[in-house]
Amino acid sequence: MKKQYLYLTVTIAISLFLLMCNKSKDDSIAPGYRDEVGGGGNPNPNSVTTTGTSTITNPATSNSTLNVGGAGWSYASCSGNNTLMAFNGATTVQINFYSAPTTGNYNLQSGTPTSNSSAQMIVYNPPGQPSGVVWYSASGMISVTTTSGGNVTVTFNNIPCTQQQFPFPVVTVSGAMTCI
């Protein structure tokens, strides 16, 4: 009987020891990274993440026109570079060329000019539009006249300029720019 009692006691002691050492599985929700805890969620509440999609809304809502040149406009100097600029208050019109412009016609494009026959018009803060919005030439043509003294005059009519993400509304730009 003593042997059976000893055998039973040892068996119970080993069973209790094994049960206590067995790692339990915790299915509760706990903070941690997805790879560590096997779930979603953001373990960093100070680093906000976005799920789903967000719609970008256009800050501009209507077309407008801009006439460049005449009273109130000032121009940057002709320093032999490939950029002409005109200023009137907060409004700035910039024309970029591939290289220093010469007399002739140039096709406007929305991106950086890629050849000697192309140019780009950028309008910052046109009147009648939200401030801080930048407008880029969508198409059109400008005419350049140069003088032997190095002055450059650019004329243009009804150039449609749009924002890069939105084809509407349009700022239509007309007028003339010169550098001095």
ZATORFI-122185 format. One record per residue (C-alpha): residue number from 0; residue in three letters; y, z, x negated. Coordinates in nm, 3 decimals, always signed. Each point is the difference from the previous one (the first is absolute). Layout:
N
NUM, ala, Y, Z, X;
...
//
This chain:
180
0, met, +0.000, +0.000, +0.000;
1, lys, +0.228, +0.074, -0.290;
2, lys, -0.053, -0.350, -0.132;
3, gln, +0.087, -0.158, +0.331;
4, tyr, +0.309, +0.218, +0.030;
5, leu, +0.109, -0.098, -0.353;
6, tyr, -0.071, -0.366, +0.069;
7, leu, +0.202, +0.011, +0.325;
8, thr, +0.294, +0.177, -0.169;
9, val, +0.014, -0.251, -0.286;
10, thr, -0.019, -0.292, +0.244;
11, ile, +0.286, +0.140, +0.210;
12, ala, +0.211, +0.069, -0.311;
13, ile, -0.050, -0.355, -0.133;
14, ser, +0.078, -0.148, +0.343;
15, leu, +0.322, +0.202, +0.029;
16, phe, +0.099, -0.098, -0.354;
17, leu, -0.055, -0.372, +0.073;
18, leu, +0.192, +0.018, +0.329;
19, met, +0.294, +0.173, -0.163;
20, cys, +0.017, -0.252, -0.282;
21, asn, -0.027, -0.302, +0.228;
22, lys, +0.337, -0.183, +0.020;
23, ser, +0.119, -0.021, +0.356;
24, lys, +0.165, -0.316, +0.134;
25, asp, +0.350, +0.051, +0.143;
26, asp, +0.091, -0.258, +0.265;
27, ser, +0.345, +0.142, +0.067;
28, ile, +0.323, -0.194, -0.064;
29, ala, +0.153, +0.081, -0.336;
30, pro, +0.289, -0.146, -0.200;
31, gly, -0.089, -0.235, -0.278;
32, tyr, -0.009, -0.364, -0.095;
33, arg, -0.210, -0.239, +0.202;
34, asp, -0.247, -0.060, -0.281;
35, glu, -0.049, +0.375, -0.048;
36, val, -0.032, +0.114, +0.361;
37, gly, -0.127, -0.316, +0.165;
38, gly, +0.270, -0.041, +0.260;
39, gly, +0.341, -0.148, +0.057;
40, gly, +0.332, +0.175, +0.024;
41, asn, +0.269, +0.078, -0.249;
42, pro, -0.063, +0.303, -0.221;
43, asn, +0.356, -0.028, -0.137;
44, pro, +0.233, +0.085, +0.291;
45, asn, +0.305, -0.061, -0.222;
46, ser, -0.115, -0.355, -0.073;
47, val, +0.009, -0.166, +0.340;
48, thr, -0.225, -0.299, +0.056;
49, thr, +0.030, -0.263, +0.271;
50, thr, -0.284, -0.138, +0.203;
51, gly, +0.014, -0.309, +0.215;
52, thr, +0.274, -0.259, -0.019;
53, ser, +0.373, +0.029, +0.031;
54, thr, +0.229, -0.267, +0.133;
55, ile, +0.307, -0.088, -0.203;
56, thr, +0.298, -0.057, +0.225;
57, asn, +0.286, -0.229, -0.083;
58, pro, +0.334, +0.182, -0.032;
59, ala, +0.192, -0.317, +0.092;
60, thr, -0.001, -0.126, +0.359;
61, ser, +0.235, -0.299, +0.028;
62, asn, +0.118, -0.308, -0.187;
63, ser, +0.334, -0.005, -0.178;
64, thr, +0.213, -0.237, -0.206;
65, leu, +0.178, +0.045, -0.330;
66, asn, +0.281, -0.218, -0.133;
67, val, +0.035, +0.033, -0.377;
68, gly, +0.327, -0.078, -0.174;
69, gly, +0.368, +0.033, +0.075;
70, ala, +0.205, +0.316, +0.042;
71, gly, -0.169, +0.323, -0.101;
72, trp, -0.269, -0.158, -0.217;
73, ser, -0.021, +0.057, -0.375;
74, tyr, -0.233, -0.169, -0.247;
75, ala, -0.181, +0.087, -0.320;
76, ser, +0.088, -0.182, -0.320;
77, cys, -0.172, -0.319, -0.121;
78, ser, -0.171, +0.135, -0.306;
79, gly, -0.236, -0.295, -0.038;
80, asn, -0.284, +0.186, +0.168;
81, asn, -0.213, -0.103, +0.295;
82, thr, +0.149, +0.232, +0.267;
83, leu, +0.314, -0.032, +0.215;
84, met, +0.128, +0.293, +0.202;
85, ala, +0.262, +0.045, +0.272;
86, phe, +0.123, +0.334, +0.140;
87, asn, +0.185, +0.102, +0.315;
88, gly, -0.005, +0.374, +0.070;
89, ala, -0.364, +0.111, +0.025;
90, thr, -0.123, -0.359, +0.039;
91, thr, -0.134, -0.176, -0.309;
92, val, -0.131, -0.357, -0.019;
93, gln, -0.202, -0.093, -0.306;
94, ile, -0.131, -0.343, -0.096;
95, asn, -0.269, -0.017, -0.268;
96, phe, -0.085, -0.318, -0.188;
97, tyr, -0.295, -0.076, -0.226;
98, ser, +0.243, -0.070, -0.286;
99, ala, +0.378, -0.038, -0.030;
100, pro, +0.104, -0.225, +0.291;
101, thr, +0.127, -0.355, -0.050;
102, thr, +0.156, -0.239, +0.250;
103, gly, -0.248, -0.100, +0.271;
104, asn, -0.190, +0.114, +0.307;
105, tyr, -0.246, +0.290, -0.003;
106, asn, -0.272, +0.085, +0.253;
107, leu, +0.007, +0.363, +0.106;
108, gln, -0.316, +0.209, +0.009;
109, ser, -0.067, +0.363, +0.089;
110, gly, -0.150, +0.097, -0.335;
111, thr, +0.116, -0.023, -0.358;
112, pro, +0.090, -0.360, -0.095;
113, thr, -0.289, -0.184, -0.164;
114, ser, +0.170, -0.320, -0.120;
115, asn, +0.338, -0.146, -0.096;
116, ser, +0.034, -0.150, +0.349;
117, ser, -0.045, +0.327, +0.191;
118, ala, +0.211, +0.307, +0.066;
119, gln, -0.015, +0.323, +0.199;
120, met, +0.270, +0.162, +0.215;
121, ile, -0.006, +0.375, +0.056;
122, val, +0.236, +0.175, +0.244;
123, tyr, +0.052, +0.375, -0.021;
124, asn, +0.154, +0.181, +0.299;
125, pro, +0.118, -0.295, +0.212;
126, pro, +0.241, +0.094, +0.280;
127, gly, -0.162, +0.065, +0.337;
128, gln, -0.329, +0.114, -0.160;
129, pro, -0.134, +0.345, -0.095;
130, ser, +0.120, +0.114, -0.342;
131, gly, -0.250, -0.005, -0.281;
132, val, -0.194, -0.297, +0.139;
133, val, -0.041, -0.291, -0.244;
134, trp, -0.010, -0.361, +0.122;
135, tyr, -0.152, -0.294, -0.191;
136, ser, +0.054, -0.373, +0.042;
137, ala, -0.280, -0.146, +0.208;
138, ser, +0.086, -0.366, -0.058;
139, gly, +0.297, -0.232, -0.034;
140, met, +0.196, -0.172, -0.271;
141, ile, +0.307, +0.086, -0.205;
142, ser, +0.232, -0.232, -0.187;
143, val, +0.124, +0.095, -0.348;
144, thr, +0.306, -0.139, -0.177;
145, thr, +0.081, +0.093, -0.359;
146, thr, +0.316, -0.064, -0.201;
147, ser, +0.049, -0.066, -0.368;
148, gly, +0.162, +0.344, -0.024;
149, gly, -0.327, +0.162, +0.106;
150, asn, +0.097, +0.087, +0.358;
151, val, -0.274, -0.032, +0.262;
152, thr, +0.055, -0.051, +0.373;
153, val, -0.283, +0.021, +0.250;
154, thr, +0.035, -0.119, +0.361;
155, phe, -0.248, +0.054, +0.281;
156, asn, -0.021, -0.029, +0.376;
157, asn, -0.224, +0.177, +0.254;
158, ile, -0.244, +0.153, -0.249;
159, pro, -0.258, +0.211, +0.191;
160, cys, -0.070, +0.332, -0.170;
161, thr, -0.271, +0.239, +0.117;
162, gln, -0.157, +0.324, -0.112;
163, gln, -0.316, -0.036, -0.205;
164, gln, -0.225, +0.163, +0.261;
165, phe, +0.165, -0.138, +0.314;
166, pro, +0.086, -0.362, +0.093;
167, phe, +0.242, +0.120, +0.270;
168, pro, +0.291, +0.071, +0.025;
169, val, +0.186, -0.247, -0.220;
170, val, +0.327, +0.034, -0.188;
171, thr, +0.154, -0.348, -0.022;
172, val, +0.219, -0.039, -0.310;
173, ser, +0.267, -0.266, -0.053;
174, gly, +0.287, -0.038, -0.242;
175, ala, +0.077, -0.044, -0.365;
176, met, -0.033, +0.214, -0.311;
177, thr, +0.149, -0.048, -0.339;
178, cys, -0.005, +0.178, -0.328;
179, ile, +0.307, +0.039, -0.217;
//
